[in-house]
Amino acid sequence: MADLIDRPRGELTEIERSRLEEFEFLHGPMSLLNNAKKFNTPVMISCRNNHKLIGKVKEFDRHCNLVLENVREIWDDKVKNNAGKIIKINKKERFISKLFLRGDSVIIVLKIDV
């Protein structure tokens, strides 16, 4: 497999490219999502809008587009006064049974030990 990793992707055949992608999904950074899907374990995802998602991965792709189930979304709601100063922060949470998350919203994915 080392010979495929070192070569530019443009030089690889379609079969070699699919073998390399499969290897990366099983052993690279995407293995966290692959294992979460395989063993049905939850992950925590930090999103660009400062929301946190905790749920189980049903599907994903190389762009980090995710289909999640049983998702808890957690965020802070800031209450401001007339001058624009934050006077209170409320913790908000909601449950979503199924969710498609576009990959460009994802900042980090963490595994959760249950």
Biopython code that builds the backbone (N, CA, C, O; Angstrom):
import numpy as np
from Bio.PDB.StructureBuilder import StructureBuilder

atoms = [
    (1, "MET", "N", (0.821, -1.194, 0.000)),
    (1, "MET", "CA", (0.000, 0.000, 0.000)),
    (1, "MET", "C", (0.865, 1.258, 0.000)),
    (1, "MET", "O", (0.421, 2.310, -0.459)),
    (2, "ALA", "N", (2.090, 1.162, 0.508)),
    (2, "ALA", "CA", (2.974, 2.328, 0.573)),
    (2, "ALA", "C", (3.291, 2.876, -0.813)),
    (2, "ALA", "O", (3.490, 4.080, -0.973)),
    (3, "ASP", "N", (3.340, 2.004, -1.813)),
    (3, "ASP", "CA", (3.621, 2.480, -3.171)),
    (3, "ASP", "C", (2.482, 3.348, -3.714)),
    (3, "ASP", "O", (2.723, 4.247, -4.520)),
    (4, "LEU", "N", (1.232, 3.086, -3.275)),
    (4, "LEU", "CA", (0.103, 3.899, -3.724)),
    (4, "LEU", "C", (0.042, 5.240, -2.998)),
    (4, "LEU", "O", (-0.345, 6.249, -3.588)),
    (5, "ILE", "N", (0.418, 5.254, -1.736)),
    (5, "ILE", "CA", (0.343, 6.482, -0.931)),
    (5, "ILE", "C", (1.323, 7.525, -1.455)),
    (5, "ILE", "O", (1.006, 8.714, -1.471)),
    (6, "ASP", "N", (2.495, 7.102, -1.878)),
    (6, "ASP", "CA", (3.538, 8.033, -2.298)),
    (6, "ASP", "C", (3.348, 8.578, -3.713)),
    (6, "ASP", "O", (3.956, 9.587, -4.070)),
    (7, "ARG", "N", (2.525, 7.933, -4.509)),
    (7, "ARG", "CA", (2.332, 8.379, -5.898)),
    (7, "ARG", "C", (1.236, 9.438, -5.992)),
    (7, "ARG", "O", (0.268, 9.389, -5.233)),
    (8, "PRO", "N", (1.372, 10.388, -6.906)),
    (8, "PRO", "CA", (0.298, 11.368, -7.109)),
    (8, "PRO", "C", (-0.977, 10.668, -7.576)),
    (8, "PRO", "O", (-0.926, 9.697, -8.332)),
    (9, "ARG", "N", (-2.114, 11.171, -7.117)),
    (9, "ARG", "CA", (-3.397, 10.522, -7.457)),
    (9, "ARG", "C", (-3.683, 10.528, -8.950)),
    (9, "ARG", "O", (-4.374, 9.642, -9.454)),
    (10, "GLY", "N", (-3.160, 11.517, -9.661)),
    (10, "GLY", "CA", (-3.377, 11.583, -11.098)),
    (10, "GLY", "C", (-2.722, 10.434, -11.847)),
    (10, "GLY", "O", (-3.151, 10.092, -12.949)),
    (11, "GLU", "N", (-1.691, 9.835, -11.266)),
    (11, "GLU", "CA", (-0.995, 8.718, -11.903)),
    (11, "GLU", "C", (-1.624, 7.366, -11.596)),
    (11, "GLU", "O", (-1.248, 6.363, -12.204)),
    (12, "LEU", "N", (-2.577, 7.318, -10.664)),
    (12, "LEU", "CA", (-3.182, 6.054, -10.258)),
    (12, "LEU", "C", (-4.300, 5.661, -11.209)),
    (12, "LEU", "O", (-5.003, 6.513, -11.751)),
    (13, "THR", "N", (-4.451, 4.359, -11.401)),
    (13, "THR", "CA", (-5.590, 3.860, -12.172)),
    (13, "THR", "C", (-6.840, 3.934, -11.288)),
    (13, "THR", "O", (-6.744, 4.180, -10.085)),
    (14, "GLU", "N", (-7.986, 3.722, -11.882)),
    (14, "GLU", "CA", (-9.245, 3.779, -11.126)),
    (14, "GLU", "C", (-9.268, 2.721, -10.024)),
    (14, "GLU", "O", (-9.742, 2.986, -8.920)),
    (15, "ILE", "N", (-8.762, 1.533, -10.319)),
    (15, "ILE", "CA", (-8.728, 0.445, -9.325)),
    (15, "ILE", "C", (-7.781, 0.794, -8.190)),
    (15, "ILE", "O", (-8.109, 0.587, -7.022)),
    (16, "GLU", "N", (-6.594, 1.328, -8.526)),
    (16, "GLU", "CA", (-5.635, 1.715, -7.488)),
    (16, "GLU", "C", (-6.197, 2.835, -6.622)),
    (16, "GLU", "O", (-5.998, 2.838, -5.408)),
    (17, "ARG", "N", (-6.897, 3.787, -7.239)),
    (17, "ARG", "CA", (-7.486, 4.893, -6.494)),
    (17, "ARG", "C", (-8.547, 4.391, -5.516)),
    (17, "ARG", "O", (-8.622, 4.871, -4.385)),
    (18, "SER", "N", (-9.363, 3.437, -5.941)),
    (18, "SER", "CA", (-10.393, 2.895, -5.046)),
    (18, "SER", "C", (-9.763, 2.076, -3.919)),
    (18, "SER", "O", (-10.261, 2.104, -2.794)),
    (19, "ARG", "N", (-8.673, 1.342, -4.197)),
    (19, "ARG", "CA", (-7.969, 0.603, -3.144)),
    (19, "ARG", "C", (-7.365, 1.554, -2.127)),
    (19, "ARG", "O", (-7.426, 1.301, -0.924)),
    (20, "LEU", "N", (-6.774, 2.664, -2.609)),
    (20, "LEU", "CA", (-6.180, 3.650, -1.714)),
    (20, "LEU", "C", (-7.248, 4.322, -0.863)),
    (20, "LEU", "O", (-7.037, 4.536, 0.330)),
    (21, "GLU", "N", (-8.382, 4.657, -1.452)),
    (21, "GLU", "CA", (-9.463, 5.289, -0.698)),
    (21, "GLU", "C", (-10.002, 4.354, 0.370)),
    (21, "GLU", "O", (-10.284, 4.785, 1.488)),
    (22, "GLU", "N", (-10.147, 3.076, 0.035)),
    (22, "GLU", "CA", (-10.611, 2.088, 1.017)),
    (22, "GLU", "C", (-9.609, 1.964, 2.170)),
    (22, "GLU", "O", (-10.004, 1.890, 3.333)),
    (23, "PHE", "N", (-8.317, 1.943, 1.844)),
    (23, "PHE", "CA", (-7.279, 1.871, 2.870)),
    (23, "PHE", "C", (-7.342, 3.095, 3.787)),
    (23, "PHE", "O", (-7.237, 2.964, 5.006)),
    (24, "GLU", "N", (-7.514, 4.287, 3.200)),
    (24, "GLU", "CA", (-7.579, 5.510, 3.998)),
    (24, "GLU", "C", (-8.812, 5.530, 4.897)),
    (24, "GLU", "O", (-8.748, 6.023, 6.024)),
    (25, "PHE", "N", (-9.939, 4.996, 4.409)),
    (25, "PHE", "CA", (-11.146, 4.943, 5.227)),
    (25, "PHE", "C", (-10.971, 3.992, 6.407)),
    (25, "PHE", "O", (-11.560, 4.205, 7.466)),
    (26, "LEU", "N", (-10.167, 2.945, 6.234)),
    (26, "LEU", "CA", (-9.995, 1.967, 7.304)),
    (26, "LEU", "C", (-8.874, 2.322, 8.277)),
    (26, "LEU", "O", (-8.910, 1.903, 9.434)),
    (27, "HIS", "N", (-7.868, 3.098, 7.820)),
    (27, "HIS", "CA", (-6.699, 3.342, 8.663)),
    (27, "HIS", "C", (-6.355, 4.815, 8.869)),
    (27, "HIS", "O", (-5.526, 5.132, 9.723)),
    (28, "GLY", "N", (-6.959, 5.704, 8.124)),
    (28, "GLY", "CA", (-6.643, 7.120, 8.230)),
    (28, "GLY", "C", (-7.598, 7.835, 9.169)),
    (28, "GLY", "O", (-8.275, 7.195, 9.973)),
    (29, "PRO", "N", (-7.657, 9.149, 9.074)),
    (29, "PRO", "CA", (-8.538, 9.931, 9.944)),
    (29, "PRO", "C", (-10.022, 9.572, 9.796)),
    (29, "PRO", "O", (-10.788, 9.698, 10.751)),
    (30, "MET", "N", (-10.423, 9.131, 8.614)),
    (30, "MET", "CA", (-11.820, 8.764, 8.409)),
    (30, "MET", "C", (-12.191, 7.457, 9.109)),
    (30, "MET", "O", (-13.366, 7.096, 9.164)),
    (31, "SER", "N", (-11.203, 6.752, 9.640)),
    (31, "SER", "CA", (-11.491, 5.505, 10.348)),
    (31, "SER", "C", (-12.332, 5.762, 11.598)),
    (31, "SER", "O", (-13.066, 4.877, 12.036)),
    (32, "LEU", "N", (-12.238, 6.957, 12.174)),
    (32, "LEU", "CA", (-13.066, 7.291, 13.332)),
    (32, "LEU", "C", (-14.549, 7.232, 12.942)),
    (32, "LEU", "O", (-15.358, 6.646, 13.663)),
    (33, "LEU", "N", (-14.902, 7.835, 11.808)),
    (33, "LEU", "CA", (-16.287, 7.780, 11.331)),
    (33, "LEU", "C", (-16.673, 6.367, 10.912)),
    (33, "LEU", "O", (-17.793, 5.919, 11.161)),
    (34, "ASN", "N", (-15.740, 5.670, 10.275)),
    (34, "ASN", "CA", (-16.008, 4.301, 9.839)),
    (34, "ASN", "C", (-16.300, 3.397, 11.033)),
    (34, "ASN", "O", (-17.242, 2.605, 10.992)),
    (35, "ASN", "N", (-15.500, 3.507, 12.098)),
    (35, "ASN", "CA", (-15.716, 2.690, 13.298)),
    (35, "ASN", "C", (-17.003, 3.082, 14.013)),
    (35, "ASN", "O", (-17.712, 2.219, 14.531)),
    (36, "ALA", "N", (-17.312, 4.385, 14.046)),
    (36, "ALA", "CA", (-18.555, 4.833, 14.685)),
    (36, "ALA", "C", (-19.764, 4.258, 13.955)),
    (36, "ALA", "O", (-20.751, 3.878, 14.584)),
    (37, "LYS", "N", (-19.685, 4.195, 12.638)),
    (37, "LYS", "CA", (-20.773, 3.616, 11.849)),
    (37, "LYS", "C", (-20.845, 2.103, 12.066)),
    (37, "LYS", "O", (-21.920, 1.540, 12.273)),
    (38, "LYS", "N", (-19.687, 1.466, 12.016)),
    (38, "LYS", "CA", (-19.625, 0.005, 12.120)),
    (38, "LYS", "C", (-20.123, -0.501, 13.477)),
    (38, "LYS", "O", (-20.881, -1.469, 13.545)),
    (39, "PHE", "N", (-19.688, 0.167, 14.564)),
    (39, "PHE", "CA", (-20.031, -0.293, 15.909)),
    (39, "PHE", "C", (-21.199, 0.472, 16.523)),
    (39, "PHE", "O", (-21.532, 0.265, 17.690)),
    (40, "ASN", "N", (-21.826, 1.362, 15.736)),
    (40, "ASN", "CA", (-23.003, 2.110, 16.172)),
    (40, "ASN", "C", (-22.741, 2.904, 17.463)),
    (40, "ASN", "O", (-23.580, 2.937, 18.363)),
    (41, "THR", "N", (-21.584, 3.529, 17.534)),
    (41, "THR", "CA", (-21.228, 4.340, 18.704)),
    (41, "THR", "C", (-21.424, 5.828, 18.387)),
    (41, "THR", "O", (-21.275, 6.241, 17.237)),
    (42, "PRO", "N", (-21.758, 6.630, 19.401)),
    (42, "PRO", "CA", (-21.994, 8.056, 19.147)),
    (42, "PRO", "C", (-20.699, 8.841, 18.960)),
    (42, "PRO", "O", (-19.634, 8.456, 19.443)),
    (43, "VAL", "N", (-20.829, 9.950, 18.242)),
    (43, "VAL", "CA", (-19.724, 10.893, 18.067)),
    (43, "VAL", "C", (-20.228, 12.288, 18.433)),
    (43, "VAL", "O", (-21.428, 12.558, 18.410)),
    (44, "MET", "N", (-19.285, 13.164, 18.772)),
    (44, "MET", "CA", (-19.620, 14.561, 18.992)),
    (44, "MET", "C", (-18.995, 15.366, 17.868)),
    (44, "MET", "O", (-17.812, 15.209, 17.567)),
    (45, "ILE", "N", (-19.792, 16.229, 17.247)),
    (45, "ILE", "CA", (-19.336, 17.030, 16.124)),
    (45, "ILE", "C", (-19.469, 18.493, 16.499)),
    (45, "ILE", "O", (-20.541, 18.946, 16.901)),
    (46, "SER", "N", (-18.383, 19.224, 16.366)),
    (46, "SER", "CA", (-18.407, 20.665, 16.573)),
    (46, "SER", "C", (-18.591, 21.316, 15.211)),
    (46, "SER", "O", (-17.849, 21.031, 14.272)),
    (47, "CYS", "N", (-19.587, 22.195, 15.110)),
    (47, "CYS", "CA", (-19.939, 22.815, 13.828)),
    (47, "CYS", "C", (-19.496, 24.275, 13.780)),
    (47, "CYS", "O", (-19.168, 24.875, 14.804)),
    (48, "ARG", "N", (-19.494, 24.827, 12.578)),
    (48, "ARG", "CA", (-19.057, 26.201, 12.364)),
    (48, "ARG", "C", (-19.969, 27.231, 13.017)),
    (48, "ARG", "O", (-19.525, 28.349, 13.278)),
    (49, "ASN", "N", (-21.210, 26.900, 13.286)),
    (49, "ASN", "CA", (-22.136, 27.836, 13.917)),
    (49, "ASN", "C", (-22.109, 27.759, 15.447)),
    (49, "ASN", "O", (-23.033, 28.230, 16.109)),
    (50, "ASN", "N", (-21.043, 27.163, 16.007)),
    (50, "ASN", "CA", (-20.850, 26.982, 17.454)),
    (50, "ASN", "C", (-21.895, 26.066, 18.084)),
    (50, "ASN", "O", (-22.135, 26.135, 19.289)),
    (51, "HIS", "N", (-22.506, 25.225, 17.290)),
    (51, "HIS", "CA", (-23.398, 24.206, 17.820)),
    (51, "HIS", "C", (-22.614, 22.905, 17.937)),
    (51, "HIS", "O", (-21.690, 22.654, 17.164)),
    (52, "LYS", "N", (-22.989, 22.089, 18.903)),
    (52, "LYS", "CA", (-22.397, 20.764, 19.075)),
    (52, "LYS", "C", (-23.482, 19.736, 18.786)),
    (52, "LYS", "O", (-24.624, 19.892, 19.220)),
    (53, "LEU", "N", (-23.127, 18.694, 18.058)),
    (53, "LEU", "CA", (-24.054, 17.616, 17.733)),
    (53, "LEU", "C", (-23.530, 16.317, 18.312)),
    (53, "LEU", "O", (-22.356, 15.985, 18.145)),
    (54, "ILE", "N", (-24.389, 15.587, 18.989)),
    (54, "ILE", "CA", (-24.035, 14.267, 19.521)),
    (54, "ILE", "C", (-25.028, 13.281, 18.936)),
    (54, "ILE", "O", (-26.231, 13.389, 19.173)),
    (55, "GLY", "N", (-24.528, 12.319, 18.172)),
    (55, "GLY", "CA", (-25.421, 11.359, 17.533)),
    (55, "GLY", "C", (-24.664, 10.180, 16.962)),
    (55, "GLY", "O", (-23.443, 10.081, 17.086)),
    (56, "LYS", "N", (-25.413, 9.288, 16.331)),
    (56, "LYS", "CA", (-24.835, 8.077, 15.737)),
    (56, "LYS", "C", (-24.748, 8.233, 14.222)),
    (56, "LYS", "O", (-25.684, 8.707, 13.579)),
    (57, "VAL", "N", (-23.619, 7.830, 13.669)),
    (57, "VAL", "CA", (-23.348, 7.955, 12.239)),
    (57, "VAL", "C", (-24.009, 6.799, 11.490)),
    (57, "VAL", "O", (-23.772, 5.630, 11.796)),
    (58, "LYS", "N", (-24.836, 7.140, 10.510)),
    (58, "LYS", "CA", (-25.434, 6.120, 9.659)),
    (58, "LYS", "C", (-24.699, 6.018, 8.335)),
    (58, "LYS", "O", (-24.498, 4.916, 7.825)),
    (59, "GLU", "N", (-24.293, 7.152, 7.767)),
    (59, "GLU", "CA", (-23.535, 7.174, 6.511)),
    (59, "GLU", "C", (-22.627, 8.388, 6.500)),
    (59, "GLU", "O", (-22.874, 9.364, 7.208)),
    (60, "PHE", "N", (-21.566, 8.326, 5.690)),
    (60, "PHE", "CA", (-20.666, 9.457, 5.507)),
    (60, "PHE", "C", (-19.913, 9.280, 4.203)),
    (60, "PHE", "O", (-19.904, 8.193, 3.625)),
    (61, "ASP", "N", (-19.281, 10.347, 3.738)),
    (61, "ASP", "CA", (-18.453, 10.253, 2.544)),
    (61, "ASP", "C", (-17.133, 10.982, 2.786)),
    (61, "ASP", "O", (-16.887, 11.491, 3.880)),
    (62, "ARG", "N", (-16.303, 11.027, 1.777)),
    (62, "ARG", "CA", (-14.964, 11.602, 1.922)),
    (62, "ARG", "C", (-14.976, 13.107, 2.166)),
    (62, "ARG", "O", (-13.975, 13.674, 2.605)),
    (63, "HIS", "N", (-16.118, 13.762, 1.880)),
    (63, "HIS", "CA", (-16.228, 15.201, 2.113)),
    (63, "HIS", "C", (-16.729, 15.500, 3.520)),
    (63, "HIS", "O", (-16.917, 16.662, 3.879)),
    (64, "CYS", "N", (-16.943, 14.465, 4.313)),
    (64, "CYS", "CA", (-17.445, 14.561, 5.681)),
    (64, "CYS", "C", (-18.928, 14.950, 5.711)),
    (64, "CYS", "O", (-19.419, 15.433, 6.731)),
    (65, "ASN", "N", (-19.639, 14.742, 4.600)),
    (65, "ASN", "CA", (-21.094, 14.834, 4.654)),
    (65, "ASN", "C", (-21.562, 13.669, 5.515)),
    (65, "ASN", "O", (-21.094, 12.544, 5.338)),
    (66, "LEU", "N", (-22.475, 13.920, 6.440)),
    (66, "LEU", "CA", (-22.876, 12.897, 7.398)),
    (66, "LEU", "C", (-24.386, 12.753, 7.445)),
    (66, "LEU", "O", (-25.119, 13.738, 7.359)),
    (67, "VAL", "N", (-24.844, 11.520, 7.582)),
    (67, "VAL", "CA", (-26.228, 11.238, 7.931)),
    (67, "VAL", "C", (-26.176, 10.715, 9.356)),
    (67, "VAL", "O", (-25.536, 9.703, 9.639)),
    (68, "LEU", "N", (-26.867, 11.429, 10.261)),
    (68, "LEU", "CA", (-26.840, 11.101, 11.684)),
    (68, "LEU", "C", (-28.234, 10.731, 12.162)),
    (68, "LEU", "O", (-29.236, 11.180, 11.604)),
    (69, "GLU", "N", (-28.286, 9.904, 13.203)),
    (69, "GLU", "CA", (-29.551, 9.533, 13.834)),
    (69, "GLU", "C", (-29.469, 9.800, 15.322)),
    (69, "GLU", "O", (-28.391, 9.780, 15.916)),
    (70, "ASN", "N", (-30.644, 10.053, 15.924)),
    (70, "ASN", "CA", (-30.760, 10.299, 17.363)),
    (70, "ASN", "C", (-29.778, 11.376, 17.820)),
    (70, "ASN", "O", (-28.925, 11.141, 18.676)),
    (71, "VAL", "N", (-29.919, 12.541, 17.238)),
    (71, "VAL", "CA", (-28.975, 13.637, 17.437)),
    (71, "VAL", "C", (-29.461, 14.588, 18.529)),
    (71, "VAL", "O", (-30.623, 14.995, 18.543)),
    (72, "ARG", "N", (-28.561, 14.934, 19.438)),
    (72, "ARG", "CA", (-28.784, 16.018, 20.393)),
    (72, "ARG", "C", (-27.966, 17.215, 19.923)),
    (72, "ARG", "O", (-26.746, 17.125, 19.786)),
    (73, "GLU", "N", (-28.635, 18.324, 19.679)),
    (73, "GLU", "CA", (-27.959, 19.557, 19.279)),
    (73, "GLU", "C", (-27.904, 20.465, 20.497)),
    (73, "GLU", "O", (-28.921, 20.696, 21.151)),
    (74, "ILE", "N", (-26.715, 20.981, 20.802)),
    (74, "ILE", "CA", (-26.504, 21.807, 21.989)),
    (74, "ILE", "C", (-25.845, 23.111, 21.559)),
    (74, "ILE", "O", (-24.891, 23.102, 20.781)),
    (75, "TRP", "N", (-26.359, 24.245, 22.072)),
    (75, "TRP", "CA", (-25.763, 25.539, 21.764)),
    (75, "TRP", "C", (-26.095, 26.537, 22.862)),
    (75, "TRP", "O", (-26.963, 26.290, 23.700)),
    (76, "ASP", "N", (-25.396, 27.670, 22.849)),
    (76, "ASP", "CA", (-25.630, 28.756, 23.792)),
    (76, "ASP", "C", (-26.425, 29.857, 23.101)),
    (76, "ASP", "O", (-26.080, 30.289, 22.000)),
    (77, "ASP", "N", (-27.494, 30.307, 23.759)),
    (77, "ASP", "CA", (-28.301, 31.420, 23.258)),
    (77, "ASP", "C", (-27.970, 32.638, 24.114)),
    (77, "ASP", "O", (-28.185, 32.624, 25.326)),
    (78, "LYS", "N", (-27.452, 33.684, 23.491)),
    (78, "LYS", "CA", (-27.012, 34.869, 24.227)),
    (78, "LYS", "C", (-28.112, 35.929, 24.234)),
    (78, "LYS", "O", (-28.634, 36.300, 23.183)),
    (79, "VAL", "N", (-28.457, 36.411, 25.424)),
    (79, "VAL", "CA", (-29.445, 37.476, 25.583)),
    (79, "VAL", "C", (-28.686, 38.782, 25.765)),
    (79, "VAL", "O", (-27.827, 38.895, 26.639)),
    (80, "LYS", "N", (-29.014, 39.780, 24.922)),
    (80, "LYS", "CA", (-28.304, 41.059, 24.972)),
    (80, "LYS", "C", (-29.257, 42.163, 25.426)),
    (80, "LYS", "O", (-30.466, 42.075, 25.216)),
    (81, "ASN", "N", (-28.695, 43.210, 26.055)),
    (81, "ASN", "CA", (-29.505, 44.370, 26.421)),
    (81, "ASN", "C", (-29.554, 45.347, 25.248)),
    (81, "ASN", "O", (-29.036, 45.048, 24.172)),
    (82, "ASN", "N", (-30.169, 46.504, 25.447)),
    (82, "ASN", "CA", (-30.318, 47.481, 24.367)),
    (82, "ASN", "C", (-28.983, 47.999, 23.856)),
    (82, "ASN", "O", (-28.878, 48.395, 22.696)),
    (83, "ALA", "N", (-27.964, 48.003, 24.702)),
    (83, "ALA", "CA", (-26.638, 48.480, 24.303)),
    (83, "ALA", "C", (-25.843, 47.400, 23.563)),
    (83, "ALA", "O", (-24.748, 47.673, 23.071)),
    (84, "GLY", "N", (-26.375, 46.192, 23.479)),
    (84, "GLY", "CA", (-25.689, 45.109, 22.779)),
    (84, "GLY", "C", (-24.781, 44.275, 23.659)),
    (84, "GLY", "O", (-24.083, 43.385, 23.173)),
    (85, "LYS", "N", (-24.788, 44.561, 24.961)),
    (85, "LYS", "CA", (-23.953, 43.804, 25.890)),
    (85, "LYS", "C", (-24.673, 42.518, 26.301)),
    (85, "LYS", "O", (-25.877, 42.523, 26.559)),
    (86, "ILE", "N", (-23.925, 41.427, 26.359)),
    (86, "ILE", "CA", (-24.500, 40.135, 26.741)),
    (86, "ILE", "C", (-24.796, 40.166, 28.229)),
    (86, "ILE", "O", (-23.900, 40.395, 29.042)),
    (87, "ILE", "N", (-26.067, 39.931, 28.589)),
    (87, "ILE", "CA", (-26.444, 39.943, 30.004)),
    (87, "ILE", "C", (-26.748, 38.543, 30.529)),
    (87, "ILE", "O", (-26.757, 38.323, 31.740)),
    (88, "LYS", "N", (-26.994, 37.607, 29.632)),
    (88, "LYS", "CA", (-27.324, 36.252, 30.064)),
    (88, "LYS", "C", (-27.028, 35.264, 28.943)),
    (88, "LYS", "O", (-27.212, 35.572, 27.765)),
    (89, "ILE", "N", (-26.573, 34.088, 29.315)),
    (89, "ILE", "CA", (-26.348, 33.008, 28.350)),
    (89, "ILE", "C", (-27.218, 31.827, 28.757)),
    (89, "ILE", "O", (-27.090, 31.293, 29.859)),
    (90, "ASN", "N", (-28.101, 31.433, 27.854)),
    (90, "ASN", "CA", (-28.983, 30.285, 28.085)),
    (90, "ASN", "C", (-28.462, 29.090, 27.304)),
    (90, "ASN", "O", (-28.154, 29.200, 26.117)),
    (91, "LYS", "N", (-28.365, 27.951, 27.972)),
    (91, "LYS", "CA", (-28.009, 26.709, 27.293)),
    (91, "LYS", "C", (-29.259, 26.155, 26.629)),
    (91, "LYS", "O", (-30.290, 25.990, 27.280)),
    (92, "LYS", "N", (-29.171, 25.868, 25.337)),
    (92, "LYS", "CA", (-30.307, 25.332, 24.588)),
    (92, "LYS", "C", (-29.957, 23.938, 24.090)),
    (92, "LYS", "O", (-28.789, 23.610, 23.882)),
    (93, "GLU", "N", (-30.984, 23.131, 23.905)),
    (93, "GLU", "CA", (-30.785, 21.765, 23.423)),
    (93, "GLU", "C", (-32.055, 21.313, 22.707)),
    (93, "GLU", "O", (-33.163, 21.682, 23.095)),
    (94, "ARG", "N", (-31.880, 20.511, 21.659)),
    (94, "ARG", "CA", (-33.029, 19.911, 20.994)),
    (94, "ARG", "C", (-32.645, 18.547, 20.459)),
    (94, "ARG", "O", (-31.467, 18.241, 20.274)),
    (95, "PHE", "N", (-33.654, 17.736, 20.215)),
    (95, "PHE", "CA", (-33.471, 16.390, 19.693)),
    (95, "PHE", "C", (-33.907, 16.358, 18.232)),
    (95, "PHE", "O", (-34.947, 16.910, 17.872)),
    (96, "ILE", "N", (-33.097, 15.702, 17.389)),
    (96, "ILE", "CA", (-33.409, 15.534, 15.971)),
    (96, "ILE", "C", (-33.271, 14.048, 15.651)),
    (96, "ILE", "O", (-32.215, 13.459, 15.885)),
    (97, "SER", "N", (-34.329, 13.440, 15.117)),
    (97, "SER", "CA", (-34.284, 11.986, 14.889)),
    (97, "SER", "C", (-33.376, 11.610, 13.728)),
    (97, "SER", "O", (-32.640, 10.628, 13.829)),
    (98, "LYS", "N", (-33.403, 12.364, 12.620)),
    (98, "LYS", "CA", (-32.513, 12.115, 11.478)),
    (98, "LYS", "C", (-32.013, 13.449, 10.959)),
    (98, "LYS", "O", (-32.764, 14.423, 10.896)),
    (99, "LEU", "N", (-30.731, 13.490, 10.584)),
    (99, "LEU", "CA", (-30.122, 14.755, 10.184)),
    (99, "LEU", "C", (-29.085, 14.513, 9.103)),
    (99, "LEU", "O", (-28.270, 13.597, 9.212)),
    (100, "PHE", "N", (-29.114, 15.332, 8.061)),
    (100, "PHE", "CA", (-28.029, 15.355, 7.085)),
    (100, "PHE", "C", (-27.188, 16.579, 7.388)),
    (100, "PHE", "O", (-27.712, 17.692, 7.435)),
    (101, "LEU", "N", (-25.896, 16.394, 7.593)),
    (101, "LEU", "CA", (-24.976, 17.484, 7.905)),
    (101, "LEU", "C", (-23.978, 17.609, 6.761)),
    (101, "LEU", "O", (-23.258, 16.664, 6.439)),
    (102, "ARG", "N", (-23.950, 18.778, 6.161)),
    (102, "ARG", "CA", (-23.022, 19.026, 5.060)),
    (102, "ARG", "C", (-21.597, 19.135, 5.614)),
    (102, "ARG", "O", (-21.379, 19.744, 6.661)),
    (103, "GLY", "N", (-20.650, 18.553, 4.919)),
    (103, "GLY", "CA", (-19.280, 18.443, 5.406)),
    (103, "GLY", "C", (-18.563, 19.756, 5.641)),
    (103, "GLY", "O", (-17.673, 19.813, 6.489)),
    (104, "ASP", "N", (-18.916, 20.823, 4.920)),
    (104, "ASP", "CA", (-18.206, 22.084, 5.129)),
    (104, "ASP", "C", (-18.608, 22.771, 6.428)),
    (104, "ASP", "O", (-18.001, 23.774, 6.805)),
    (105, "SER", "N", (-19.628, 22.247, 7.124)),
    (105, "SER", "CA", (-20.019, 22.772, 8.436)),
    (105, "SER", "C", (-19.229, 22.134, 9.568)),
    (105, "SER", "O", (-19.226, 22.647, 10.687)),
    (106, "VAL", "N", (-18.563, 21.027, 9.290)),
    (106, "VAL", "CA", (-17.878, 20.262, 10.325)),
    (106, "VAL", "C", (-16.511, 20.863, 10.628)),
    (106, "VAL", "O", (-15.712, 21.099, 9.721)),
    (107, "ILE", "N", (-16.246, 21.111, 11.920)),
    (107, "ILE", "CA", (-14.918, 21.560, 12.340)),
    (107, "ILE", "C", (-14.115, 20.382, 12.862)),
    (107, "ILE", "O", (-12.980, 20.161, 12.439)),
    (108, "ILE", "N", (-14.703, 19.624, 13.780)),
    (108, "ILE", "CA", (-13.988, 18.492, 14.371)),
    (108, "ILE", "C", (-14.997, 17.405, 14.748)),
    (108, "ILE", "O", (-16.140, 17.698, 15.101)),
    (109, "VAL", "N", (-14.559, 16.155, 14.668)),
    (109, "VAL", "CA", (-15.359, 15.005, 15.056)),
    (109, "VAL", "C", (-14.604, 14.270, 16.145)),
    (109, "VAL", "O", (-13.428, 13.944, 15.982)),
    (110, "LEU", "N", (-15.277, 14.009, 17.252)),
    (110, "LEU", "CA", (-14.661, 13.318, 18.380)),
    (110, "LEU", "C", (-15.472, 12.063, 18.714)),
    (110, "LEU", "O", (-16.701, 12.072, 18.644)),
    (111, "LYS", "N", (-14.775, 10.993, 19.074)),
    (111, "LYS", "CA", (-15.509, 9.808, 19.505)),
    (111, "LYS", "C", (-15.876, 9.972, 20.970)),
    (111, "LYS", "O", (-15.160, 10.609, 21.743)),
    (112, "ILE", "N", (-17.000, 9.387, 21.331)),
    (112, "ILE", "CA", (-17.487, 9.473, 22.715)),
    (112, "ILE", "C", (-17.458, 8.071, 23.292)),
    (112, "ILE", "O", (-18.006, 7.141, 22.700)),
    (113, "ASP", "N", (-16.831, 7.916, 24.427)),
    (113, "ASP", "CA", (-16.838, 6.623, 25.116)),
    (113, "ASP", "C", (-18.092, 6.522, 25.949)),
    (113, "ASP", "O", (-18.379, 7.384, 26.780)),
    (114, "VAL", "N", (-18.842, 5.449, 25.714)),
    (114, "VAL", "CA", (-20.115, 5.269, 26.439)),
    (114, "VAL", "C", (-19.925, 4.307, 27.564)),
    (114, "VAL", "O", (-20.871, 4.018, 28.296)),
]
sb = StructureBuilder()
sb.init_structure("model")
sb.init_model(0)
sb.init_chain("A")
sb.init_seg("    ")
for serial, (resi, resn, name, xyz) in enumerate(atoms, 1):
    if name == "N":
        sb.init_residue(resn, " ", resi, " ")
    sb.init_atom(name, np.array(xyz, "f"), 0.0, 1.0, " ", f" {name:<3s}", serial, name[0])
structure = sb.get_structure()
